[in-house]
Amino acid sequence: MKEIKRFCEKYGMTASCVHEKVTTKEGDCIAIVRDCVLQSSSSLPPNPNPSIDAIFVMGGDGTLREAVQGYVEARRVKPLKEKENHVPIVALPCGTGNNFARDLNCFTIEDCFRLAFERGEARDVDAVQIESFVFDDEKEKKKRITTISINVVTWGTARDAAETAEKMRFLGPIRYDLAGFYHILKNKSNVASLTAETPSARLKGSCTDEDFLMLFAQNTRCSGRGFHFTPLAKLDDGLIDVVVAKKCGLMKTVALFDDTKEPKCGAHVEKKDDVFYIQCEKLKIETNEREELVGVDGEVTLKTPVELECLRGAFSTFV
């Protein structure tokens, strides 16, 4: 916080115009951003909040995800007027992965401030909306829930490894490698049916009841510890980049992971026999009668079936 305040002063933001909001538990950032945006947009006097010029999010991809979800929810209640711009949301890379900031070449707090105030411009970027279901005990039936992703949706070995890595935070970034290797050795069955659509191009494809290794559906190029799983991804192309790996044996799988790291940075997509890579606007993951777990930005866990859709221009950031 001291470093952030120092840069605020450097770029002319006095203490009176910087308002701090602190999260204490999961979901806090969603509520804070949603309420601030709605209150600042209120036309009812007296307006308790001044207009918001930008939202700076201190944390990792999980905290940024909550901020964007809160913003999207607010804009659905209070849509932007004609010629009105989104409030920029800036990711300050203070988490473990920081993959959204990485896509913008922001690796430090100083990088973010320089981008916002010296060399960047506010531009609309995408998010991914995930529709899933949870059981409502009171009504004794399933209800649909909506979750927003800004980084990655994972399934299969990738999701399982991310959950294990979360329990190994004390090991630092190396936990992603260790967790991934552990779940490769487990070789769990991951049977699913996948349907990908690009309605604007009238394209649709599917595969049914296949046993996969893992799936990544990304808005960013990197996930985990800077692994380049979807090297062709762009933040503003209106598409979800999906990479699906088939089961291919221990040595091939380890080599596949190595291809996602520097300096290769995505060479795995050339291995057509073991990996397929597509770009789509919508994706559906079904696992027949059994429920499988799906991970969202390393922090949220949902159950299949899930339906993903790219939200083009969902929010704004400095690029």
N, C-alpha and C positions, 0 to 999 in steps of 0.2 A: 504493500500500500504506500509505503514511503516513496518508492521509485515511481509509482503511478502518479502520486501527487506532485512529485518533482517535475514530471513531464507535462502535467496539467498546467502548472505555473509557467513552464517554459513556453507553452503555446497559448498563453493568455487566458487560461480558464481559472478564474479566481475561486476561492473556497465557497463563495456565496452562490456560484452557478453550478457547482458540482454536488450532486446529491447521492449519497451512498446508501445502498440497500444491501443488507446482509442475509444470506440464506442460512438456515439452520438444519434443514432436512430436505429429503427428496420431494420435488414438486414445488418448493418455495419459489424458485426462479420463474416457473410458469406463471404463478399467481402474481408475483411482483411486477413482471413486465406487462402482463395482461391488464392489471389494474392501473398501472402508471399510464399506459397508452390510452385506455378508455377515459381516465380522469382528465388527461391533458387534452383529449378531443371533446370533452364535454362543453356544451354551450350554456349549461345551467350555472348562474351565478350563486354564490361565489365559487370560482374554480380554484380548488385547493392546490393544483399543480400548474406551474408554468408550462408552456409548450416545450416538448422534448426535441433537442437538436440531434442527439445521438445516444445510443445505449452501448456502453462498454462492459463487456462480460469478462470477469476475471475467473478463469478456471480452464477446464479442458473441453473436449468435444461434448461430453455429457451435459455440462452446464450450459454450453452454447445451444445445445439441442432444446433444453427447457426454455431458454430465452426466446428462441425462434417459435417454439410451440405457443408460448404465451402471446407473442406478437401476432401469429396467424389467427389465434382464437379471438384476439381483440379486433382484428380487421374484418373478421366475419360478422362481428356484432356491429362494428362501426367501419364500413368500407371506406376506402379512400375516395375523395371527391375527384372530379375531372381535373386534370393537370396538377393534382396534389401528389407529392412524392412520398415514398416510404421513408420512415426514420431509419437511418443507417445503424446496423448492429455490428460492433467491432469485437472480434475475438482476441482477448489478451491471453497469450499462450502460457498459462500457469498450471496446466494439467500434465498428464503423463504422455498422451498421444499427440494432442494439438494438431490433428491432421487437416482440419479445415484451414487453420492459420498457415500450415505448411504449404497448402496449395497456392496461397497468396505470397509465398516466400517471406513469411513473418515468423521468425524464430525467437525473437525477444520482444519485450514490451516496447523498447525503442523502435524496432522495426514497425510495429503497429502504429505508433504515433507519427512516425515519419511518413508512412503510407497515407494516413488520414489527413495530415496537415501540410505535407510538402509535395508529394509526387503522385498521389492517388486521386481517384474520382469515385463518387458514389454510383454504384451500378446495381441493378436488380439481378439477383441470383436465385437459383432453384432450391427447393427442398423436396423431400419425398414424403408422401402421406401414406400411412399404413392403416388399413382397416382390418380389425380383428374382432373376436368375440370373447366375452367373459360370461360366466354363469351368474345370474342375478338370483340370489337366494330368496329374496322377498317375493319376487314374481315367478320364481321357479322356472325360469327360461333364460336363454342366452340374450345378451344385449350387445349391440355393436359399439366398439370404442375406436377412437381415432388417435393415432400417435404420429408425431412428426420426427423425421430423421434428417440430419444435415451431413452425416458422414457415411455410415454403412449399416446395412441390414445383413445379418449373417444367419446361416443355417447349417446343420451338420457338424462336422468336426470343427469348423471355424467357430461356431457358436459355443460348442462345448469347451473348446480351448480358452475362449474369452472369459467364460464363467470361472474356469479354474484359475486363470491368470488374475482375476479380480481378487481371489482369495490369497494370492501370493504377492500382494502389493509391496510387502516389506523387502522383496528381492529387487525392486526397481524394474526398468524396462526389459531386462533379460527374462522376466517371467513369461513373456509372450512366446519366446523360443522354447522354453522348458515345457510350458503347457501344451504347445502345439505338438511337440515330439511325443509327449505322453499320450495324447489322444490319437495320434497316428498309429502308435503301437496297439492301442485298444481296438482299432479297426471296427468300430460300431457300425451296424447296418443303418443306412440313411436312405430309405425308400420314399420317393415323392413323385408327384406329377407336377410339371411346370408348364405354365402358359404365359407366353410373352406376346404383347400387342403393341403396335405402333399405329393407332387409328388414323393419324394424319396421312400416313402413307398406305393405309389399308393393308397392313401386314399383320399376320398372326401365325404363331408357331407354337407347337407343344410337344412334350415328351411325357410318356405315361409309365408310372410304376417302375422307375429305374433306381438302382442303388448307387448313390453318388458318394463322393468323399466330402464335399463341402460346396457352399454357395456364398458368394459375396454380391450384393446389389448395392452399388455405391453412387453417391453424389460427388465424392472427391476421388482423387487418384490413389490416395494412400489410406490405409487403416492399420490398427494395431500399432506396432513400433515402427511406423514409417514404411510399411511393406507396400510396394507398388502393385497391388492386385489388379487395379483397373487403370492402366497407364494412359488410356485415351480419354478418360473422363474430363469433362469441363463443367464448371459451376453454373454456366448459363446457357446450355445447349438444349434444355427442355427434355433431356433423355436420362434414363437410369442405365448405368453401365453394369452389366451382369457378367460375372465370370463363374463358371461351374466346372469343378474338377471331378473327373471320374476316378474310381478306385484303380490304382495303378501299381501297387506294391510299395514296400517301404523305401527302397533306394530312390525310385522315381519320385515319390512324394517328397522326400527330403530335398531332392534336387529342384523340385518345383518351387518349394519355399525359398530356396537359395536364389532362384531366378527373380524373385520379387524384391530382393534386397539390392542395395548399391554394391557394385557399379552396374549390375545388369538391369535393374529397375524395370522389370516387366517382360523379360525375355520368355517367360512361361507361356505367354499368349501365342507364341509361334508353335507350341507343341500341340498341334491339332488333334493328335490321337488321344491325348489325355485331358485337354482343356478346350472348352468352347466359350467364346466371348461374344456377347451381343449387346446392342444398345436398343432400348425400347422405352415407350412411354408408360406402359403398365406391365405388371408381373403378378401372377398368382401362384402361390405355393400351397399344394394340397398333399396331405399324407394319409389319404383314405380314412379308415375308421379310427386310427390311433392319432393322438395329439402329439406333435413334436414341438420343441421349443425353438423360438426365433429370437435373436438378439438385435437390439437397436442401439447403435452408437456406444456399445460396450457397457450400457447401464440398465436398459429396459429389457424385460423378457416378456414375450408374447407367445401365444399358442396358435398352431396352425388350425384351420386354414387362414392365410393372410393374403390381402390384396394390396399391392403397392401401386402408387400412381405419382408421377412426377408433377410437382406444383411449379409451373414455370413462373419465374419472377416473384416468388413467395415473399421475399424480403430483400433488403438492400445492404450492401457492405462496401467498403472501400477496396478498390482493385488497382 
